[in-house]
Amino acid sequence: SSQAEEGEVFISSDPQDAQIIKGFALNFMNMRDASTGQVMWESPSDWKDKFFKQELEAHIPREILQCKEVSREVNFTSAEKMDEFKLLQKVFFQGRCMEEWFFKFGFVMPNSTNNWQSTIEAAKEMLPAELLSGNVTIETNFIDGQVSIVL
């Protein structure tokens, strides 16, 4: 199958995409309260070698649900040029897609390390943390132009 099932990692088999992936690294991610800048969550240091190899489990503190806006920072390195780097995140609750978030970075210079900060506005109505805990999966699709490089 050319698409990943929920919880699986799919990497494009196209040779050009493989070259991009080979030279691509997610160094770290974090989430902050956008109004104060306080770090609410950051990726564990051992994640760097696990990105794109396995599903990763994050334990996001319930306090993040009180934020009106969350700033997400992704630090990545790319050996290859990308013309239209973007990502699509799908939020699944109990296996059903509830939200989709689309973020566009744009041009990525070859042999560069980049910081990408995006702001996510809180939904008007939130499910309680007790319901969300253990029931949410976020699928992240990394895309260059029209091609999904990694799901």
C-alpha positions, 0 to 999 in steps of 0.5 A, spaced: 500 500 500 502 506 498 499 510 504 500 508 511 495 506 516 494 510 522 500 509 527 505 506 521 511 510 518 510 511 510 516 513 506 516 514 499 520 509 495 521 515 489 529 515 488 529 523 488 524 523 495 529 518 498 535 522 497 531 528 500 529 523 506 537 521 507 539 528 508 533 530 512 533 530 520 528 533 525 533 535 530 527 537 536 520 539 537 517 543 542 510 547 544 510 553 548 504 557 550 504 563 545 502 568 549 508 567 555 513 563 551 513 558 556 515 551 554 510 546 555 513 540 552 519 538 548 521 532 544 525 527 548 533 527 546 532 520 544 527 522 539 532 525 534 534 518 532 527 515 532 523 520 527 521 517 521 523 510 523 517 508 528 511 511 531 513 516 537 509 517 543 508 524 546 506 526 553 503 533 552 501 536 559 494 537 560 495 545 562 497 546 554 489 545 553 488 552 557 492 556 552 489 560 547 494 559 542 500 554 542 507 555 538 510 549 535 517 549 533 520 544 529 528 545 528 530 541 522 536 540 517 536 538 510 542 536 505 537 537 499 534 543 496 526 543 497 522 548 493 515 547 497 516 544 504 510 543 508 507 539 513 500 536 514 498 534 520 491 530 522 489 529 529 485 523 530 481 522 536 479 514 537 481 513 530 477 518 527 480 524 523 477 530 527 482 536 525 487 537 519 492 543 520 496 545 514 503 549 515 507 551 509 515 553 510 516 554 503 523 554 500 529 550 504 536 551 502 541 545 501 545 544 507 541 548 512 539 548 519 532 551 520 527 553 525 520 553 523 515 556 528 507 556 527 502 558 531 496 553 533 489 557 535 485 553 540 478 550 538 472 554 541 470 548 544 475 543 547 474 535 549 476 534 557 483 532 558 480 525 561 477 524 554 483 526 550 488 522 554 491 516 550 486 517 545 489 522 540 494 520 535 497 526 530 499 524 524 504 528 520 505 528 513 512 532 510 511 534 503 515 537 498 511 540 492 505 535 491 509 529 493 508 526 500 515 524 502 514 521 509 507 520 513 
